[in-house]
Amino acid sequence: MTLLVISILVGCLSVMTVRGRQGNWPAGMPVARPRLVAVGGTYEGSRGRPSDAYVIQERLVAAAHGTGGGAAAALALGAVIGARPQYQEDLDECAQTAHRAVRTASLRGRARNTLVSTLDVIVLEPGENPRLRFAHVGDGAIWHCPKGTEPQRLTTPHSFENGPLLRGLGLPSELNPEVGAVALRPGDRVVVVTSGAIRALGAARMKELLTGGMSPAACLDRLYDEMAVADPKDDATVIIADYVTA
């Protein structure tokens, strides 16, 4: 009897699956919602001391580099996730929340002002006029790669020639994050990297690799291959996200 019931249920599911694929969808029902399809990873630096952290969600991508170690980066990203910037109008406040989290932890520690982190955040707003909002603090970078055109760097490094950070989460000075937005079209690509990746390959070479027309996974593999040759001292994080609507 049990086997008979299971057979009937499997048959019903098969019929429902076929009908769901072949039947007429209700008017106005989307096939799939717009989202970021992303791959990412951290190439571990030769120092053997972790410093980077990143997060990938459906509409949120963020990366951080802790100059005082991985703890600062983890604190920054934890605060970003908790702030849920996908549902906020102001990414400045999200960055300020992360700044307070890192600063508070630094002041509570034995050695003050040792926890400092960079932060790069992107948030997809689908809507009728899809756009990408971003916030940037530190010496990482965010690139927008419109389909069929050259990559455009959206952010400015907050340091001079790899010197000390002029802006960073946890520093005693008031935080002034760089925030902005850019329109998106299907097929556009967005890339978020930490400073270790830029130092290892150089901004010009990275830009060349991003224009190769490869899939996100293939592009990440190529970047990793070149990083293996460069042997970066610091962690190098790269996240490649394509904006898709189907």
N, C-alpha and C positions, 0 to 999 in steps of 0.2 A: 504493500500500500504506500509506504514511504517513497519507494522508488518511482511509483506511478505519479505521485504528487510532484516530486522533483522534476520529472520529465515534462509534466504539464507546465510548470513554472518556467523551465528553460525554454520551452516552445513559445510561451507568451512573451518572454523577454526578447526572443529572436524576432518575433513579429513586430513588437513595439520598436525595436531598433531599426528594422527595415522601413517601417512606416515613418519613423522620425526622420530618417534621412531622405526619403522620397516624397513625403507629404509636403503640402504647401504651408510655409511659415506664415503666421499672422502678419498683416501689414505693419511695417515700421519696426519689426523685431530685428535687432542687430544679430549678425552671425557671430561676431566676437567683439569684445570691447577693446578700445585702444590701450596699449600697454608698452612697457619697455621690456624687450627680450635681451637679457644681459648675460655676459660671462665675465669672470674676473678671477684674479689670483694675486698672490704676493710672492715674488721671487726673493728668497731669503738672502740677506746680505752676508758677506764673508766675516763681518764682525761677530756673528753668532749671538747677537743681542736683538731680540724682536722689538720692533718699534711701530709697525703698521697694523691697522685694523680696517675692515671695510664691511659694509652691509649692502645686500641687494634685495629689494622687494619689488612688487609689481609696479609701483609708481615712484619709488624712492631708491636712490643710490647715494651712498655716502662713503667717504674714505678719510682717514686721519693718520697723521704721522706724529708720534710722540717723541719730542726731542729729549725728554728725560726717561725714555723707556716706553714699553708698550702699555703701561698702566694708564698713562695720560690719554692715549688714543682710545683705549677701551672705555674710559670714563666719558670721553667726548661723544662717542657713538652711542653709548647707553643713554645719555641725555637726549640725543637727537631722536632715537627711537621712541623714548618716553614722551617727547614733545609732540609726536605725530604730525610732522610738518605737512603731510598730504592734506590735512584738514585745517591748516592755518593759512591766513592771508599773508602773514608777514614772516619771511624767513629770517629777517634780522633778529626777531625775538627767539627763534629756534637757536641761532648761533649764540645769543646772549645766555640762553639756558645752559648750553654746553660750556660756555666760558665760566659761568658761576660754578658748575659742577667741578671742573678741573681746578679752578682757583681755590674753592673751599677745601678740596682734598689736599692741595699743596700746602695751605696754611695749617692744616691739621697735622701734617707730617713733621718729622723731626727736622728735616732740612727744608727751609722755606724757599719758595720760588723755583723749585727744581722740576715741577711738573708743568710742562708746556706742550701744547698740541696744535697742529694745523687742522683744518677742516674744509672739506669740499662736499657740498650737498646739492643734489639735483632732484627736482620733483616734477613729475608729469601732471599737467592739467589737461585732460582730454577735451571736453566741452565742444562747442561749435567752432571755436577758433583755438585749436590745441596749441599749447605753448609749454616751454620748459622754464621753470623758475630755478634759480641757483643762488647759492651763498658760498662765499670763498674767504678763507682766512689762512694766511701763511704762504708757503712757497710751492704748493702743489699746483695743479692746473686742471681746467675743464676746457675741452675742445668740442665745438659743434661742427659736424661734418655734413652739410647739406648734400642731398643726393645729387651727384653729378658736378659738384663744385669743390673747390679747395677747402680744407679744414680751417676753421676760424677759432682762434684762441679767445675764449670769453673772459678770462681772468688775467690779472696782473700779479706777478710775484711780489710778496711783501718782504723782500730781503734784497740786499745788494751783493751780487756775485757770490752767492752761497754763504754770505755772512749771517750774523745773528738775525733772528726774525724781528721785523719791525712791528708786526701784528701777530698775535698768537693767543690761543685759549689758555688762560691761567696766568698770563702776564699781569703785573700790577697796574699797567696803564689801562685806560678805558678802551673797550673793544669797539672797532669800527669796521664791521665786515663789509666786503664787497658783495652787493646783491644786484640781481637783474633778472631779465626774462628774454626769451627769444622764441619766435614762432617756429612751429614744427610742421613738417610734411611727411607723409608716409615714405619710409625708406631713409629718412635722416638718421644719422648716427651721432651719439654723444660719447665722449671718452673722458674718464676721470683718472688722473694719475697722481701719485705722490712724488715728492721731490727726488726720491731715490731713482725712479725711472727716468726722470729728465736728466739727472746727472750722469746716469749710465749711458744713455743713448744720444742725448742732446735733443733739443727741441726741433731742430731742422730734420734730423733723421726720423724722429718719431712722426713728424708731419708727413714725411714721405711714405712711411709704412701705413699710415691711416688712409692714404689715397689709393691703396693698391686694389680696391674692389673685392677684397677677400671677405669671407664670412667672419663674424665676430670671433668664433673659435679658432679659425685659421689665422686670423690676424694676431690673436693672443699668443698662439704657438710660435709665430714668427718673431714676435717681440721677445718671447722667452728665449728663443734660440740666440738672438743677438745679445741678450743680457748674459747668457752663459759665457759668451766670448768676452764681454766687457767686465764680468766678475765684479758687480757693484759691492761696495763696502756696506751700504745701508740697505734695508729692505726697500724693495721696489714694487709698488702695487699698481696694477692696471685694471680698469673696468671698462668694458666696451658694451654699449647698449644701443640697440636698434629700435627705432620707433615703428611699431607695426599696428595695423588696424584690422587685420583679418587673420 
